[in-house]
Amino acid sequence: MSNDVFGQLTVFMFVTLPMGEGRFRDKRVTLATMHCRRSDCDENFEAFKARNERIAPLAIAEFSFREML
């Protein structure tokens, strides 16, 4: 697979929500979505973390693309 694939970079983190009666559940929260080439993902993710230092250790990135035939 080529690194020039165009797709979507999603930055997210997990938060814990109280459900009552001492129960909790984790929820995925999307922080940012940007369209870019796969070869630019690392740079874009690092730029996001630099601008959001407080949550940077908790941020996770996912790149996805779809091919239509």
Jmol script that loads the backbone (N, CA, C; Angstrom):
load data "model"
ATOM      1  N   MET A   1       0.844  -1.179   0.000  1.00  0.00           N
ATOM      2  CA  MET A   1       0.000   0.000   0.000  1.00  0.00           C
ATOM      3  C   MET A   1       0.887   1.239   0.000  1.00  0.00           C
ATOM      4  N   SER A   2       0.544   2.177  -0.801  1.00  0.00           N
ATOM      5  CA  SER A   2       1.301   3.420  -0.911  1.00  0.00           C
ATOM      6  C   SER A   2       0.989   4.358   0.242  1.00  0.00           C
ATOM      7  N   ASN A   3       1.967   5.173   0.629  1.00  0.00           N
ATOM      8  CA  ASN A   3       1.746   6.172   1.669  1.00  0.00           C
ATOM      9  C   ASN A   3       0.997   7.388   1.149  1.00  0.00           C
ATOM     10  N   ASP A   4       0.690   7.457  -0.138  1.00  0.00           N
ATOM     11  CA  ASP A   4      -0.016   8.597  -0.695  1.00  0.00           C
ATOM     12  C   ASP A   4      -1.523   8.392  -0.742  1.00  0.00           C
ATOM     13  N   VAL A   5      -2.033   7.446  -0.004  1.00  0.00           N
ATOM     14  CA  VAL A   5      -3.468   7.219   0.064  1.00  0.00           C
ATOM     15  C   VAL A   5      -4.109   8.394   0.790  1.00  0.00           C
ATOM     16  N   PHE A   6      -5.204   8.914   0.248  1.00  0.00           N
ATOM     17  CA  PHE A   6      -5.917  10.024   0.866  1.00  0.00           C
ATOM     18  C   PHE A   6      -7.048   9.456   1.718  1.00  0.00           C
ATOM     19  N   GLY A   7      -7.158   9.932   2.940  1.00  0.00           N
ATOM     20  CA  GLY A   7      -8.186   9.409   3.837  1.00  0.00           C
ATOM     21  C   GLY A   7      -8.481  10.368   4.968  1.00  0.00           C
ATOM     22  N   GLN A   8      -8.855   9.817   6.100  1.00  0.00           N
ATOM     23  CA  GLN A   8      -9.289  10.609   7.241  1.00  0.00           C
ATOM     24  C   GLN A   8      -8.510  10.217   8.483  1.00  0.00           C
ATOM     25  N   LEU A   9      -7.928  11.201   9.147  1.00  0.00           N
ATOM     26  CA  LEU A   9      -7.227  10.997  10.412  1.00  0.00           C
ATOM     27  C   LEU A   9      -8.167  11.421  11.529  1.00  0.00           C
ATOM     28  N   THR A  10      -8.460  10.523  12.451  1.00  0.00           N
ATOM     29  CA  THR A  10      -9.333  10.815  13.575  1.00  0.00           C
ATOM     30  C   THR A  10      -8.517  10.727  14.851  1.00  0.00           C
ATOM     31  N   VAL A  11      -8.592  11.767  15.667  1.00  0.00           N
ATOM     32  CA  VAL A  11      -7.924  11.789  16.965  1.00  0.00           C
ATOM     33  C   VAL A  11      -9.009  11.628  18.026  1.00  0.00           C
ATOM     34  N   PHE A  12      -8.796  10.679  18.939  1.00  0.00           N
ATOM     35  CA  PHE A  12      -9.806  10.418  19.955  1.00  0.00           C
ATOM     36  C   PHE A  12      -9.142  10.041  21.268  1.00  0.00           C
ATOM     37  N   MET A  13      -9.963   9.932  22.308  1.00  0.00           N
ATOM     38  CA  MET A  13      -9.502   9.461  23.608  1.00  0.00           C
ATOM     39  C   MET A  13     -10.671   8.747  24.281  1.00  0.00           C
ATOM     40  N   PHE A  14     -10.399   8.042  25.339  1.00  0.00           N
ATOM     41  CA  PHE A  14     -11.440   7.374  26.096  1.00  0.00           C
ATOM     42  C   PHE A  14     -11.657   8.119  27.414  1.00  0.00           C
ATOM     43  N   VAL A  15     -12.912   8.283  27.782  1.00  0.00           N
ATOM     44  CA  VAL A  15     -13.269   8.883  29.061  1.00  0.00           C
ATOM     45  C   VAL A  15     -14.117   7.868  29.830  1.00  0.00           C
ATOM     46  N   THR A  16     -14.125   7.985  31.149  1.00  0.00           N
ATOM     47  CA  THR A  16     -14.908   7.090  31.991  1.00  0.00           C
ATOM     48  C   THR A  16     -16.132   7.829  32.503  1.00  0.00           C
ATOM     49  N   LEU A  17     -17.303   7.240  32.289  1.00  0.00           N
ATOM     50  CA  LEU A  17     -18.560   7.841  32.692  1.00  0.00           C
ATOM     51  C   LEU A  17     -19.188   7.046  33.827  1.00  0.00           C
ATOM     52  N   PRO A  18     -19.699   7.742  34.844  1.00  0.00           N
ATOM     53  CA  PRO A  18     -20.406   7.022  35.916  1.00  0.00           C
ATOM     54  C   PRO A  18     -21.779   6.571  35.422  1.00  0.00           C
ATOM     55  N   MET A  19     -22.150   5.359  35.766  1.00  0.00           N
ATOM     56  CA  MET A  19     -23.446   4.811  35.363  1.00  0.00           C
ATOM     57  C   MET A  19     -24.399   4.685  36.552  1.00  0.00           C
ATOM     58  N   GLY A  20     -23.960   5.086  37.735  1.00  0.00           N
ATOM     59  CA  GLY A  20     -24.779   4.952  38.936  1.00  0.00           C
ATOM     60  C   GLY A  20     -24.485   3.657  39.663  1.00  0.00           C
ATOM     61  N   GLU A  21     -24.786   3.652  40.933  1.00  0.00           N
ATOM     62  CA  GLU A  21     -24.598   2.470  41.780  1.00  0.00           C
ATOM     63  C   GLU A  21     -23.182   1.925  41.725  1.00  0.00           C
ATOM     64  N   GLY A  22     -22.189   2.813  41.623  1.00  0.00           N
ATOM     65  CA  GLY A  22     -20.797   2.392  41.621  1.00  0.00           C
ATOM     66  C   GLY A  22     -20.323   1.749  40.325  1.00  0.00           C
ATOM     67  N   ARG A  23     -21.099   1.862  39.254  1.00  0.00           N
ATOM     68  CA  ARG A  23     -20.707   1.299  37.971  1.00  0.00           C
ATOM     69  C   ARG A  23     -20.201   2.411  37.053  1.00  0.00           C
ATOM     70  N   PHE A  24     -19.277   2.051  36.182  1.00  0.00           N
ATOM     71  CA  PHE A  24     -18.691   3.003  35.247  1.00  0.00           C
ATOM     72  C   PHE A  24     -18.574   2.341  33.876  1.00  0.00           C
ATOM     73  N   ARG A  25     -18.485   3.167  32.829  1.00  0.00           N
ATOM     74  CA  ARG A  25     -18.218   2.635  31.496  1.00  0.00           C
ATOM     75  C   ARG A  25     -17.309   3.585  30.756  1.00  0.00           C
ATOM     76  N   ASP A  26     -16.488   3.029  29.880  1.00  0.00           N
ATOM     77  CA  ASP A  26     -15.598   3.832  29.054  1.00  0.00           C
ATOM     78  C   ASP A  26     -16.303   4.209  27.760  1.00  0.00           C
ATOM     79  N   LYS A  27     -16.051   5.424  27.312  1.00  0.00           N
ATOM     80  CA  LYS A  27     -16.656   5.912  26.076  1.00  0.00           C
ATOM     81  C   LYS A  27     -15.569   6.550  25.220  1.00  0.00           C
ATOM     82  N   ARG A  28     -15.627   6.288  23.938  1.00  0.00           N
ATOM     83  CA  ARG A  28     -14.691   6.888  22.990  1.00  0.00           C
ATOM     84  C   ARG A  28     -15.225   8.265  22.594  1.00  0.00           C
ATOM     85  N   VAL A  29     -14.363   9.288  22.701  1.00  0.00           N
ATOM     86  CA  VAL A  29     -14.740  10.657  22.376  1.00  0.00           C
ATOM     87  C   VAL A  29     -13.823  11.162  21.269  1.00  0.00           C
ATOM     88  N   THR A  30     -14.407  11.589  20.149  1.00  0.00           N
ATOM     89  CA  THR A  30     -13.634  12.126  19.031  1.00  0.00           C
ATOM     90  C   THR A  30     -13.235  13.555  19.335  1.00  0.00           C
ATOM     91  N   LEU A  31     -11.945  13.842  19.232  1.00  0.00           N
ATOM     92  CA  LEU A  31     -11.414  15.175  19.500  1.00  0.00           C
ATOM     93  C   LEU A  31     -11.231  15.981  18.229  1.00  0.00           C
ATOM     94  N   ALA A  32     -10.846  15.333  17.143  1.00  0.00           N
ATOM     95  CA  ALA A  32     -10.621  16.031  15.874  1.00  0.00           C
ATOM     96  C   ALA A  32     -10.682  15.031  14.736  1.00  0.00           C
ATOM     97  N   THR A  33     -11.089  15.528  13.578  1.00  0.00           N
ATOM     98  CA  THR A  33     -11.095  14.749  12.352  1.00  0.00           C
ATOM     99  C   THR A  33     -10.519  15.620  11.252  1.00  0.00           C
ATOM    100  N   MET A  34      -9.547  15.104  10.522  1.00  0.00           N
ATOM    101  CA  MET A  34      -8.957  15.881   9.432  1.00  0.00           C
ATOM    102  C   MET A  34      -8.702  14.974   8.237  1.00  0.00           C
ATOM    103  N   HIS A  35      -8.928  15.500   7.063  1.00  0.00           N
ATOM    104  CA  HIS A  35      -8.666  14.770   5.834  1.00  0.00           C
ATOM    105  C   HIS A  35      -7.238  15.073   5.387  1.00  0.00           C
ATOM    106  N   CYS A  36      -6.485  14.018   5.092  1.00  0.00           N
ATOM    107  CA  CYS A  36      -5.084  14.208   4.715  1.00  0.00           C
ATOM    108  C   CYS A  36      -4.575  12.951   4.018  1.00  0.00           C
ATOM    109  N   ARG A  37      -3.362  13.034   3.536  1.00  0.00           N
ATOM    110  CA  ARG A  37      -2.691  11.871   2.961  1.00  0.00           C
ATOM    111  C   ARG A  37      -2.059  11.067   4.092  1.00  0.00           C
ATOM    112  N   ARG A  38      -1.931   9.781   3.888  1.00  0.00           N
ATOM    113  CA  ARG A  38      -1.341   8.904   4.914  1.00  0.00           C
ATOM    114  C   ARG A  38       0.074   9.348   5.268  1.00  0.00           C
ATOM    115  N   SER A  39       0.805   9.826   4.304  1.00  0.00           N
ATOM    116  CA  SER A  39       2.184  10.248   4.549  1.00  0.00           C
ATOM    117  C   SER A  39       2.262  11.484   5.445  1.00  0.00           C
ATOM    118  N   ASP A  40       1.155  12.227   5.603  1.00  0.00           N
ATOM    119  CA  ASP A  40       1.136  13.424   6.454  1.00  0.00           C
ATOM    120  C   ASP A  40       0.558  13.167   7.843  1.00  0.00           C
ATOM    121  N   CYS A  41       0.124  11.947   8.120  1.00  0.00           N
ATOM    122  CA  CYS A  41      -0.555  11.657   9.388  1.00  0.00           C
ATOM    123  C   CYS A  41       0.310  11.912  10.617  1.00  0.00           C
ATOM    124  N   ASP A  42       1.538  11.433  10.600  1.00  0.00           N
ATOM    125  CA  ASP A  42       2.400  11.605  11.769  1.00  0.00           C
ATOM    126  C   ASP A  42       2.602  13.083  12.084  1.00  0.00           C
ATOM    127  N   GLU A  43       2.851  13.871  11.054  1.00  0.00           N
ATOM    128  CA  GLU A  43       3.052  15.314  11.235  1.00  0.00           C
ATOM    129  C   GLU A  43       1.784  15.981  11.774  1.00  0.00           C
ATOM    130  N   ASN A  44       0.630  15.629  11.233  1.00  0.00           N
ATOM    131  CA  ASN A  44      -0.631  16.214  11.695  1.00  0.00           C
ATOM    132  C   ASN A  44      -0.951  15.819  13.139  1.00  0.00           C
ATOM    133  N   PHE A  45      -0.690  14.572  13.489  1.00  0.00           N
ATOM    134  CA  PHE A  45      -0.951  14.110  14.852  1.00  0.00           C
ATOM    135  C   PHE A  45      -0.013  14.795  15.842  1.00  0.00           C
ATOM    136  N   GLU A  46       1.253  14.931  15.489  1.00  0.00           N
ATOM    137  CA  GLU A  46       2.197  15.626  16.369  1.00  0.00           C
ATOM    138  C   GLU A  46       1.817  17.101  16.536  1.00  0.00           C
ATOM    139  N   ALA A  47       1.353  17.738  15.473  1.00  0.00           N
ATOM    140  CA  ALA A  47       0.912  19.133  15.563  1.00  0.00           C
ATOM    141  C   ALA A  47      -0.303  19.255  16.485  1.00  0.00           C
ATOM    142  N   PHE A  48      -1.218  18.295  16.388  1.00  0.00           N
ATOM    143  CA  PHE A  48      -2.382  18.308  17.280  1.00  0.00           C
ATOM    144  C   PHE A  48      -1.945  18.195  18.737  1.00  0.00           C
ATOM    145  N   LYS A  49      -1.047  17.239  19.015  1.00  0.00           N
ATOM    146  CA  LYS A  49      -0.585  17.045  20.393  1.00  0.00           C
ATOM    147  C   LYS A  49       0.169  18.261  20.907  1.00  0.00           C
ATOM    148  N   ALA A  50       0.932  18.935  20.052  1.00  0.00           N
ATOM    149  CA  ALA A  50       1.671  20.127  20.477  1.00  0.00           C
ATOM    150  C   ALA A  50       0.720  21.258  20.859  1.00  0.00           C
ATOM    151  N   ARG A  51      -0.403  21.359  20.178  1.00  0.00           N
ATOM    152  CA  ARG A  51      -1.382  22.416  20.470  1.00  0.00           C
ATOM    153  C   ARG A  51      -2.304  22.057  21.638  1.00  0.00           C
ATOM    154  N   ASN A  52      -2.298  20.806  22.039  1.00  0.00           N
ATOM    155  CA  ASN A  52      -3.178  20.324  23.105  1.00  0.00           C
ATOM    156  C   ASN A  52      -2.365  19.518  24.114  1.00  0.00           C
ATOM    157  N   GLU A  53      -1.379  20.159  24.701  1.00  0.00           N
ATOM    158  CA  GLU A  53      -0.430  19.468  25.578  1.00  0.00           C
ATOM    159  C   GLU A  53      -1.089  18.795  26.776  1.00  0.00           C
ATOM    160  N   ARG A  54      -2.170  19.367  27.274  1.00  0.00           N
ATOM    161  CA  ARG A  54      -2.814  18.835  28.469  1.00  0.00           C
ATOM    162  C   ARG A  54      -3.398  17.442  28.247  1.00  0.00           C
ATOM    163  N   ILE A  55      -3.929  17.199  27.061  1.00  0.00           N
ATOM    164  CA  ILE A  55      -4.538  15.894  26.785  1.00  0.00           C
ATOM    165  C   ILE A  55      -3.690  15.030  25.858  1.00  0.00           C
ATOM    166  N   ALA A  56      -2.539  15.528  25.448  1.00  0.00           N
ATOM    167  CA  ALA A  56      -1.684  14.809  24.494  1.00  0.00           C
ATOM    168  C   ALA A  56      -1.353  13.374  24.927  1.00  0.00           C
ATOM    169  N   PRO A  57      -1.067  13.110  26.203  1.00  0.00           N
ATOM    170  CA  PRO A  57      -0.742  11.729  26.581  1.00  0.00           C
ATOM    171  C   PRO A  57      -1.916  10.753  26.422  1.00  0.00           C
ATOM    172  N   LEU A  58      -3.131  11.265  26.379  1.00  0.00           N
ATOM    173  CA  LEU A  58      -4.316  10.407  26.278  1.00  0.00           C
ATOM    174  C   LEU A  58      -4.836  10.264  24.851  1.00  0.00           C
ATOM    175  N   ALA A  59      -4.311  11.068  23.932  1.00  0.00           N
ATOM    176  CA  ALA A  59      -4.812  11.086  22.556  1.00  0.00           C
ATOM    177  C   ALA A  59      -4.317   9.871  21.769  1.00  0.00           C
ATOM    178  N   ILE A  60      -5.220   9.347  20.952  1.00  0.00           N
ATOM    179  CA  ILE A  60      -4.941   8.204  20.084  1.00  0.00           C
ATOM    180  C   ILE A  60      -5.355   8.608  18.675  1.00  0.00           C
ATOM    181  N   ALA A  61      -4.599   8.202  17.672  1.00  0.00           N
ATOM    182  CA  ALA A  61      -4.932   8.550  16.288  1.00  0.00           C
ATOM    183  C   ALA A  61      -5.246   7.288  15.493  1.00  0.00           C
ATOM    184  N   GLU A  62      -6.173   7.464  14.551  1.00  0.00           N
ATOM    185  CA  GLU A  62      -6.573   6.364  13.677  1.00  0.00           C
ATOM    186  C   GLU A  62      -6.736   6.917  12.257  1.00  0.00           C
ATOM    187  N   PHE A  63      -6.115   6.263  11.292  1.00  0.00           N
ATOM    188  CA  PHE A  63      -6.249   6.673   9.899  1.00  0.00           C
ATOM    189  C   PHE A  63      -7.121   5.658   9.179  1.00  0.00           C
ATOM    190  N   SER A  64      -8.060   6.133   8.380  1.00  0.00           N
ATOM    191  CA  SER A  64      -8.902   5.222   7.619  1.00  0.00           C
ATOM    192  C   SER A  64      -9.139   5.778   6.221  1.00  0.00           C
ATOM    193  N   PHE A  65      -9.353   4.870   5.281  1.00  0.00           N
ATOM    194  CA  PHE A  65      -9.696   5.275   3.931  1.00  0.00           C
ATOM    195  C   PHE A  65     -10.623   4.224   3.343  1.00  0.00           C
ATOM    196  N   ARG A  66     -11.350   4.635   2.329  1.00  0.00           N
ATOM    197  CA  ARG A  66     -12.265   3.716   1.654  1.00  0.00           C
ATOM    198  C   ARG A  66     -11.957   3.727   0.162  1.00  0.00           C
ATOM    199  N   GLU A  67     -12.083   2.590  -0.409  1.00  0.00           N
ATOM    200  CA  GLU A  67     -11.871   2.477  -1.840  1.00  0.00           C
ATOM    201  C   GLU A  67     -13.187   2.061  -2.485  1.00  0.00           C
ATOM    202  N   MET A  68     -13.640   2.846  -3.402  1.00  0.00           N
ATOM    203  CA  MET A  68     -14.893   2.532  -4.100  1.00  0.00           C
ATOM    204  C   MET A  68     -14.557   2.021  -5.492  1.00  0.00           C
ATOM    205  N   LEU A  69     -15.153   0.941  -5.866  1.00  0.00           N
ATOM    206  CA  LEU A  69     -14.899   0.328  -7.167  1.00  0.00           C
ATOM    207  C   LEU A  69     -16.133   0.413  -8.050  1.00  0.00           C
TER     208      LEU A  69
END
end "model"
wireframe off; spacefill off
backbone 0.3
color backbone group
